[in-house]
Amino acid sequence: MALRATSSSSSSSSVKLGPISYPRRNPRTSLSFNHVLLGLSSSESSRSSSLRVSANSKPRARFGARRTESVPVQQLERPLSEYMSLPASQYSVLDAERIERVDDNTFRCYVYRIKFFSFEVCPVLLVRVEEQPKGCSIKLLSCKLEGSPMVVAQNDKFDAFMENIVSCDSNQGKDLSVQRLTSEAIIEVSIEVPFAFLPVQAIESTGSQVLDQVLKIMLPRFMAQLVKDYQAWASGDTSRQPLGTGEI
């Protein structure tokens, strides 16, 4: 189920939380993705092999985070299970300031600005939604880093994996009018250490803390938007207009 991905920006305001800074972002900026396989001729194979050995010999830092968020949802006239069974083509983008639809099942997401050591990083994710019996799975297809030239230079030096499984289940209690909506997310990153003076352990520790804070902020916000969208849909609003404003 894992998808591996190898890996411009204007802001008007930011919100600081610990080591992370989150600005507003206009998602309509034209972007390009490093999601291309390059073919090499036989005459280049010896030189490219040498380059790969050199690159692979550099140390890599690996870090990640996972989080589960679950909220009770009051059943309305149209049940939550029916809402969660909608095809991806009928999904709302939830927040037009942060998410744009690429096709029926693919979305481009603009994550908040993240502070990592002395660098500010703006990840742009391309994700695909796969429908499941009780919800869906959101998987990363590619990730591009925006920021300073030093940050952009890391785009061909890291691998990332992300999956978010969203589902609904009947409440275990006696109240059948309430169901639980659950989001289980995991992010894993492997990156070439950019500077020899940065200890791998320090990068891994800081990276895990940063990703953990990202999930602590993003998942509750995502769930709140999902509940709000369900309530609009259940009340008869079929416009599927995004209700988010880009704010945290």
Sine and cosine of phi, psi and omega as CSV:
sin_phi,cos_phi,sin_psi,cos_psi,sin_omega,cos_omega
0.00,0.00,-0.13,0.99,-0.08,-1.00
-0.99,0.15,0.70,-0.71,0.11,-0.99
-0.91,-0.42,0.78,-0.62,0.01,-1.00
-0.98,-0.18,0.60,-0.80,-0.02,-1.00
-0.69,-0.72,0.71,-0.70,0.16,-0.99
-1.00,-0.09,0.80,-0.60,0.03,-1.00
-0.93,0.37,0.00,0.00,0.00,0.00
0.00,0.00,-0.96,0.28,0.13,-0.99
-0.23,-0.97,0.77,-0.64,0.05,-1.00
-0.78,-0.62,0.65,-0.76,-0.01,-1.00
-0.70,-0.72,0.52,-0.85,-0.01,-1.00
-0.89,-0.46,-0.35,0.94,0.02,-1.00
-0.40,-0.92,0.29,-0.96,0.01,-1.00
-0.58,-0.81,0.44,-0.90,0.07,-1.00
-0.85,-0.53,0.80,-0.60,-0.05,-1.00
-0.98,-0.19,0.73,-0.69,0.09,-1.00
-0.66,-0.76,0.94,-0.35,-0.06,-1.00
0.82,0.57,-0.76,-0.65,-0.02,-1.00
-1.00,0.09,0.11,0.99,-0.08,-1.00
-0.93,-0.36,0.68,-0.74,0.04,-1.00
-0.87,-0.50,0.76,-0.66,-0.09,-1.00
-0.86,-0.51,0.93,-0.36,0.03,-1.00
-0.99,-0.14,0.24,-0.97,0.20,-0.98
-0.97,0.26,0.42,-0.91,-0.12,-0.99
-0.56,-0.83,0.64,-0.77,0.07,-1.00
-1.00,-0.04,0.92,-0.38,-0.09,-1.00
-0.98,0.21,-0.01,1.00,-0.08,-1.00
-1.00,0.01,0.07,1.00,0.04,-1.00
-0.91,0.42,0.67,-0.74,0.02,-1.00
-0.93,0.36,0.72,-0.70,-0.07,-1.00
-0.74,-0.67,0.38,-0.93,0.12,-0.99
-0.77,-0.63,0.48,-0.88,-0.09,-1.00
-0.87,-0.50,0.67,-0.74,0.07,-1.00
-1.00,0.09,0.96,0.29,-0.04,-1.00
-0.81,-0.59,0.73,0.69,-0.13,-0.99
-0.85,-0.53,0.68,-0.73,0.10,-1.00
-1.00,-0.03,0.78,-0.63,-0.02,-1.00
-0.98,-0.18,0.77,-0.64,0.04,-1.00
-1.00,-0.05,0.61,-0.79,0.00,-1.00
-0.88,-0.47,0.69,-0.73,0.05,-1.00
-0.97,0.26,0.28,-0.96,-0.04,-1.00
-0.89,0.46,-0.50,0.87,-0.01,-1.00
-0.93,0.37,-0.36,0.93,-0.03,-1.00
-0.99,-0.14,-0.12,0.99,-0.18,-0.98
-0.89,0.46,-0.65,0.76,-0.02,-1.00
-0.90,0.44,-0.72,0.70,-0.02,-1.00
-0.91,0.41,-0.68,0.73,-0.03,-1.00
-0.92,0.40,-0.58,0.81,0.04,-1.00
-0.88,0.47,-0.66,0.75,0.02,-1.00
-0.89,0.45,-0.63,0.78,0.00,-1.00
-0.92,0.39,-0.63,0.78,-0.01,-1.00
-0.92,0.40,-0.65,0.76,0.03,-1.00
-0.88,0.47,-0.66,0.75,-0.01,-1.00
-0.90,0.44,-0.69,0.72,-0.03,-1.00
-0.92,0.38,-0.67,0.74,-0.05,-1.00
-0.94,0.34,-0.30,0.95,-0.02,-1.00
-0.98,0.21,-0.22,0.98,0.00,-1.00
-0.97,0.23,0.58,-0.82,-0.01,-1.00
-0.91,0.41,0.50,-0.87,0.02,-1.00
-0.83,-0.56,0.60,-0.80,0.07,-1.00
-0.97,-0.24,0.67,-0.74,-0.01,-1.00
-0.81,-0.58,0.79,-0.61,0.00,-1.00
-0.48,-0.88,0.26,-0.97,-0.03,-1.00
-0.18,-0.98,-0.06,-1.00,0.02,-1.00
-0.35,-0.94,0.43,-0.90,0.09,-1.00
-0.61,-0.79,0.47,-0.88,-0.02,-1.00
-0.38,-0.93,0.58,-0.82,0.09,-1.00
-0.87,-0.49,0.76,-0.65,0.03,-1.00
-0.83,-0.56,0.75,-0.66,-0.03,-1.00
-0.69,-0.72,0.73,-0.68,-0.01,-1.00
-0.72,-0.69,0.58,-0.82,0.10,-0.99
-0.98,0.21,0.62,-0.79,-0.01,-1.00
-0.80,-0.60,0.83,-0.56,0.03,-1.00
-0.95,0.31,0.81,-0.58,0.00,-1.00
-0.94,0.34,0.70,-0.72,0.06,-1.00
-0.95,-0.30,-0.28,-0.96,-0.07,-1.00
-0.87,0.50,-0.57,0.82,0.09,-1.00
-0.96,-0.27,0.81,-0.59,-0.15,-0.99
-0.94,0.34,0.43,-0.90,0.02,-1.00
-0.88,0.48,-0.61,0.79,-0.02,-1.00
-0.87,0.49,-0.57,0.82,0.04,-1.00
-0.94,0.35,-0.65,0.76,0.05,-1.00
-0.88,0.48,-0.69,0.73,-0.03,-1.00
-0.95,0.31,-0.22,0.98,0.02,-1.00
-1.00,-0.07,0.01,1.00,0.02,-1.00
-0.87,0.49,0.59,-0.80,0.11,-0.99
-0.92,0.40,0.46,-0.89,-0.05,-1.00
-0.85,0.53,-0.46,0.89,0.00,-1.00
-0.90,0.43,-0.33,0.94,0.01,-1.00
-0.98,-0.21,0.09,1.00,0.02,-1.00
-0.93,0.37,0.61,-0.79,0.21,-0.98
-0.98,0.19,0.51,-0.86,0.06,-1.00
-0.97,0.23,-0.07,1.00,0.07,-1.00
0.94,0.34,-0.76,0.65,-0.06,-1.00
-0.61,-0.79,0.98,-0.21,-0.06,-1.00
-0.93,0.38,-0.29,0.96,0.04,-1.00
-0.98,0.22,-0.35,0.94,-0.09,-1.00
-0.86,-0.50,-0.34,0.94,-0.12,-0.99
-0.73,-0.68,0.68,-0.74,0.11,-0.99
-0.72,-0.69,0.59,-0.81,-0.02,-1.00
-0.99,0.14,0.72,-0.70,0.07,-1.00
-0.99,-0.12,-0.74,0.68,0.15,-0.99
-0.49,-0.87,-0.22,-0.97,-0.10,-0.99
-0.82,0.57,-0.60,0.80,-0.11,-0.99
-0.90,-0.43,-0.02,1.00,-0.11,-0.99
-0.87,-0.50,0.67,-0.74,-0.06,-1.00
-0.70,-0.72,0.54,-0.84,0.10,-1.00
-0.96,-0.27,0.79,-0.61,-0.08,-1.00
-0.88,-0.48,0.73,-0.68,0.01,-1.00
-0.97,-0.26,0.97,-0.25,-0.05,-1.00
-0.98,0.22,0.40,-0.91,0.05,-1.00
-0.89,0.45,0.38,-0.93,0.04,-1.00
-0.91,0.42,0.76,-0.65,-0.05,-1.00
-0.91,-0.41,0.71,-0.70,0.06,-1.00
-1.00,-0.09,0.85,-0.52,-0.02,-1.00
-0.79,-0.61,0.95,-0.32,-0.18,-0.98
0.83,0.55,-0.82,-0.58,-0.02,-1.00
-0.99,-0.11,0.16,0.99,-0.06,-1.00
-0.96,-0.28,0.52,-0.86,0.14,-0.99
-0.94,-0.34,0.82,-0.57,-0.11,-0.99
-0.87,-0.49,0.71,-0.70,0.06,-1.00
-0.88,-0.47,0.99,-0.11,0.02,-1.00
-0.96,0.28,0.67,-0.74,0.13,-0.99
-0.88,-0.48,0.89,-0.45,-0.12,-0.99
-0.97,-0.26,0.63,-0.78,0.18,-0.98
-0.93,-0.36,0.88,-0.47,-0.09,-1.00
-0.83,-0.56,0.42,-0.91,0.03,-1.00
-0.84,-0.55,0.68,-0.73,0.00,-1.00
-0.99,-0.14,0.79,-0.62,0.08,-1.00
-0.91,-0.42,0.86,-0.52,-0.04,-1.00
-0.94,0.33,0.62,-0.78,0.04,-1.00
-0.76,-0.65,0.27,-0.96,-0.09,-1.00
-0.81,0.59,-0.64,0.77,-0.05,-1.00
-0.92,-0.39,0.29,0.96,-0.02,-1.00
0.27,-0.96,-0.78,-0.63,-0.03,-1.00
-0.36,-0.93,0.26,-0.97,0.10,-0.99
-0.87,-0.50,0.78,-0.63,0.01,-1.00
-0.95,-0.31,0.89,-0.45,-0.11,-0.99
-0.87,-0.49,0.59,-0.81,0.01,-1.00
-0.97,0.24,0.76,-0.65,0.11,-0.99
-0.99,-0.15,-0.68,0.73,0.02,-1.00
-0.39,-0.92,0.34,-0.94,0.01,-1.00
-0.64,-0.77,0.74,-0.68,0.06,-1.00
-0.85,-0.53,0.72,-0.70,0.02,-1.00
-1.00,-0.09,0.73,-0.69,0.10,-1.00
-0.90,-0.44,0.45,-0.89,-0.01,-1.00
0.48,-0.88,-0.60,-0.80,0.00,-1.00
-0.94,0.35,0.27,-0.96,0.05,-1.00
-0.81,0.59,-0.58,0.82,0.02,-1.00
-0.91,0.42,-0.63,0.78,0.02,-1.00
-0.93,0.37,-0.72,0.69,-0.01,-1.00
-0.87,0.49,-0.54,0.84,-0.01,-1.00
-0.91,0.42,-0.28,0.96,-0.02,-1.00
-1.00,0.09,-0.05,1.00,-0.11,-0.99
-0.88,0.47,-0.49,0.87,0.01,-1.00
-0.98,-0.20,0.30,0.96,-0.08,-1.00
-0.83,-0.55,0.25,0.97,0.02,-1.00
-0.61,-0.79,0.39,-0.92,0.11,-0.99
-0.86,-0.51,0.58,-0.82,0.00,-1.00
-0.66,-0.75,0.57,-0.82,0.08,-1.00
-0.76,-0.65,0.71,-0.70,0.08,-1.00
-0.54,-0.84,0.67,-0.75,0.11,-0.99
-0.57,-0.82,0.67,-0.74,0.06,-1.00
-0.77,-0.63,0.91,-0.42,0.01,-1.00
-0.98,-0.17,0.87,-0.49,-0.03,-1.00
-0.93,-0.38,0.78,-0.62,-0.07,-1.00
-0.52,-0.85,0.27,-0.96,0.09,-1.00
-0.77,-0.64,0.57,-0.82,0.01,-1.00
-0.65,-0.76,0.44,-0.90,0.07,-1.00
-0.91,0.42,0.61,-0.79,0.05,-1.00
-0.89,0.46,0.67,-0.75,-0.03,-1.00
-0.96,0.30,-0.26,0.97,0.00,-1.00
-0.98,0.18,-0.17,-0.98,-0.05,-1.00
-0.99,0.10,-0.26,0.97,-0.04,-1.00
-0.99,0.17,0.99,-0.17,-0.04,-1.00
-0.98,0.22,-0.10,0.99,0.00,-1.00
-0.99,0.11,-0.03,1.00,-0.03,-1.00
-0.85,-0.52,0.72,-0.69,0.12,-0.99
-0.85,-0.53,0.33,-0.94,0.01,-1.00
-0.97,-0.26,0.73,-0.68,0.08,-1.00
-0.96,-0.28,0.81,-0.59,-0.12,-0.99
-0.80,-0.60,0.66,-0.75,0.08,-1.00
-0.82,-0.58,0.83,-0.56,0.02,-1.00
-0.88,-0.47,0.93,-0.38,-0.10,-0.99
-0.87,-0.49,0.58,-0.81,0.08,-1.00
-0.65,-0.76,0.66,-0.75,0.06,-1.00
-0.76,-0.64,0.73,-0.69,0.07,-1.00
-0.73,-0.68,0.68,-0.73,-0.03,-1.00
-0.73,-0.68,0.66,-0.75,0.14,-0.99
-0.80,-0.60,0.85,-0.53,-0.10,-1.00
-0.71,-0.70,0.61,-0.79,0.07,-1.00
-0.93,0.36,0.76,-0.65,-0.02,-1.00
-0.90,0.43,0.89,-0.46,-0.12,-0.99
-0.95,0.30,-0.50,0.86,-0.05,-1.00
-0.75,-0.66,0.68,-0.73,-0.04,-1.00
-0.89,0.45,-0.47,0.88,-0.06,-1.00
-0.98,0.18,-0.12,0.99,0.04,-1.00
-1.00,-0.01,0.91,-0.42,0.02,-1.00
-0.91,0.42,0.66,-0.75,0.01,-1.00
-0.84,0.54,-0.67,0.74,-0.03,-1.00
-0.88,0.48,-0.62,0.78,0.01,-1.00
-0.92,0.39,-0.65,0.76,0.02,-1.00
-0.90,0.43,-0.69,0.72,-0.03,-1.00
-0.91,0.41,-0.66,0.75,0.01,-1.00
-0.91,0.41,-0.74,0.67,0.00,-1.00
-0.91,0.41,-0.67,0.75,0.00,-1.00
-0.88,0.48,-0.67,0.74,0.02,-1.00
-0.90,0.43,-0.65,0.76,0.01,-1.00
-0.90,0.43,-0.67,0.74,0.00,-1.00
-0.90,0.44,-0.74,0.67,0.00,-1.00
-0.90,0.44,-0.58,0.81,0.03,-1.00
-0.89,0.45,-0.67,0.74,0.03,-1.00
-0.93,0.38,-0.59,0.81,0.05,-1.00
-0.86,0.51,-0.74,0.68,0.00,-1.00
-0.92,0.40,-0.59,0.81,0.01,-1.00
-0.89,0.45,-0.49,0.87,0.01,-1.00
-1.00,0.01,-0.72,0.69,-0.15,-0.99
-0.95,0.30,-0.66,0.75,-0.10,-1.00
-0.91,0.41,-0.76,0.66,0.04,-1.00
-0.86,0.52,-0.63,0.78,0.02,-1.00
-0.91,0.42,-0.68,0.73,0.03,-1.00
-0.87,0.49,-0.69,0.72,-0.03,-1.00
-0.91,0.40,-0.65,0.76,0.02,-1.00
-0.89,0.46,-0.65,0.76,0.03,-1.00
-0.92,0.39,-0.61,0.79,-0.01,-1.00
-0.91,0.41,-0.69,0.72,0.03,-1.00
-0.89,0.46,-0.69,0.73,0.01,-1.00
-0.89,0.46,-0.64,0.77,0.01,-1.00
-0.93,0.36,-0.63,0.78,0.06,-1.00
-0.87,0.49,-0.70,0.71,-0.02,-1.00
-0.88,0.47,-0.62,0.78,0.04,-1.00
-0.92,0.39,-0.69,0.72,-0.01,-1.00
-0.91,0.43,-0.69,0.72,-0.04,-1.00
-0.92,0.39,-0.42,0.91,0.01,-1.00
-0.99,0.10,-0.02,1.00,0.07,-1.00
0.95,-0.31,0.02,1.00,0.02,-1.00
-0.98,0.18,0.95,-0.31,-0.02,-1.00
-0.97,-0.22,0.21,0.98,-0.04,-1.00
-0.94,0.34,-0.45,0.89,-0.04,-1.00
0.85,0.53,0.52,0.85,0.05,-1.00
-0.96,0.29,0.68,-0.73,0.01,-1.00
-0.90,0.43,0.65,-0.76,-0.06,-1.00
-0.96,-0.26,-0.21,0.98,-0.02,-1.00
-0.98,0.21,0.34,-0.94,-0.05,-1.00
-0.84,-0.55,0.13,0.99,-0.01,-1.00
1.00,0.03,-0.15,0.99,-0.02,-1.00
-1.00,0.07,0.41,-0.91,0.10,-1.00
-1.00,-0.03,0.00,0.00,0.00,0.00
